Amino acid sequence: MVERITIDHVGHRGDGVSLTTRDAIYVPYTLGGESVEVGHVAGHPDRRKLLAVDVASPERVEPFCPHFGICGGCAIQHWAADPYHAWKRNIVVETLAQAGIDCDVAPLVDAHGAGRRRITLHGRFGTHDVLKVGFSAAGSHDVIPIHRCPILDPALEGALDAAWALAEPLTSKMPVTKPLDIQVTATASGLDVDLRGSGPLPTPLVTALSRVAEQHRLARLTRHGELVLQRLPPTVRMARAEVTLPPGSFLQATVAGEETLAALVAERVGKAKEVLDLFCGVGPFGLRLAEKARVTAYDNDAGAIAALAKAARTPGLKPIKAETRDLFRRPLVPPELRDFDAVVFDPPRQGAQAQALKLAASKVPVVIAVSCNVATFARDARLLIDGGYRIETVVPVDQFRHTPHVELVARFTR
């Protein structure tokens, strides 16, 4: 059944929201003020699929990617830059207000830079034994075949061709219901690829994959972190340090995103001499902060800590003490926090509730929070504020352009 509805505004997840009926209706790829034709989505009474735009918003622009609207990677390519930036900043404003947090929110900082340097592709054989390698479809697990993606960093050139070549021998041996995940990271040494979902690799398959890795000149190929072939150690530069990445390791999505967040953190740390870096990863903040301060770093990823400890030996850096610790189960407690001038914490999307509670009970003069999830940041920030901290201006950062995801950096003081 075809309906005609009017879109009121764009919601926090990037869908247009219609208030025409008693309950809100969500329609992807629409903008506020538009009159659209929509169809029902089976099993989702509050969602509709866009069939046609009858009256377009003056803010609508032509998407630049032919896969937009089919591939689920980007939610917004159809919106002009200025209203898009205002909307993304407003996600932060509204979420903090709902949590009762009153503070200034700076203009959105664009940190897309050259594009994404890290992607996860999916591969599987579909009907009629046709191989598909690409990104998941919008709203489903179907794989949309991709041979080119315009939001990628040029350093990922060749990533899609390599992924197709790796997927062919693997997916032919896998159930059609089980997708292969292919994580590709651009490094200074070339492409670093980690395969997940393939199951154990028999010797002939390892030989075939090694041949593909050589043909595509991959820096390294691993399966669930286990080495298949390495031509060169995959490295990235973080200020003056060179970091050798553990297999499948986390990095900020763009180079510009990492550099922007690190600069904002360093500015807010100021002249602190003893800095604690929690959820430190491979050291994007700690290695830069160590140019001026002594750093103690914790993360639950032993591989990341080992990589950071090795990079910490870079000449010209002050001492970095790096230790493995599960900060969700064993957060640092106030007596362990008392000797630090500043604490930086950058948790995963679920936030750091347990650690925020201990920070709120501490006497640390400066706390800098970095977050990729505004909702969990607001929860953790509320704990710090209730513990006596004052929140300063929050800076939203957009390294996931064309999506509803937004990073932010905030400074808390006693």
C-alpha positions, 0 to 999 in steps of 0.5 A: 500500500502506498502512502503520502506523508510529510516529513517533519524533521531528520531524527538522530539516526538520520531517518526522516521523521513524519508526525502525520499519524499518532505515532512517529513514522521513520523514512530513510533518505528524506528531509524535513518539509518533504512530501513523499510517497512511501511503502510499508516495511514488513515487520516494522510498523513504524518504518516506511521505505521511500518510493518517491519524493513528490515535493523536495526540500530546497536542501536536497542535493544529488548523492555522489555515490551510485550505491547510496540508498542500497548500501547501508554504509552511508545514511546521508548524502542527500543533504546540503553541507550546512544544514547537515553540519547543524543537524549533527551538532544538534544531536549533541545539543539535544542529547546533553539537554535530555540528560540535564547537562547545561554546557556550550557546544562548539561548532562541528569540526569536520575531520573526514580528511582524505576519507576512511582508512579502515573498512570491514567488507563482507563476502558470501556466495549468493543465489546461483553461486554468484560471489558478492563482496561489499557492504551490508545493505541498508536494513538487512544482512544482504551483501551489496557488491561494491567495486568502488567506494568514494569515501575511502582514503586513497591509501585503501586503493586496491582494498576492494580488489584484494577483498574480492580475490581473497573471498573467492577461495574462502566463501566457496567452502563456507555455508551461504548463510555465513558471511566472511568478514574482511577487515582492511586497514591502510598502513604505511607499509600497505594494506593490513587484512584480517579475515573473520568467519572462515573457520580453520584454514587447510594447508591448500587454502593457506597456500592459495590465500598467500598467493593472493596476498603476494599478488596484491602486495598486502603488508600482512594477512591474518585470520582471526589474528593468526598470521597467514603471510607478512611481507612487511610489518604494518605500521602507522605514524603517531606524531614522532612514534611509529606503531606496529599494529596488532592484527585487527587492531582498532584505529580511528576511522580517518587520519584527520579524525585521529589527529583532530581528537589528539590535538583537542585532547592535548590542548585540554591536558595543558601543562599537566606533568603526570597524565593517565590514558585510559582505554588507550589502545595503541596510543594515539593520545598517549604517544603524543602526550608523552612529548611533554608529560609522563604517561601511564596507559591502560587498556584491556587489549594486550596486543595494543598494550604491547604495541604501545610499549614498543612504540614508547621507546621512541627517542624524545618521548617521556616515560610511558608505562603501559599495562593491560587491565580490564577497566570495565571490571577493574576500574582504577579507584581514587587512591590509584588516581591521586597522583595524576594531574589529568586523566584522559578516557576514550572508551568504546561505544558502551561508555565507561560507567564503572570508571566514571563512578571512580573518577567522580569520587577522585580528586583528579583536577582535570578529566578529558572525555573522548566519546563516539557515543553521545548517549553513553557520554551523557550518562558518564558526564552526568556521573562526573558532574554529580561528583563535583566536576564542572563541564566545559565546552563540548567539541563535536567532531565529524570523522564519520561523514554521511552517517549519524555518528559523531565523536566529541571531546569534553574537559571536566575540572574541579 
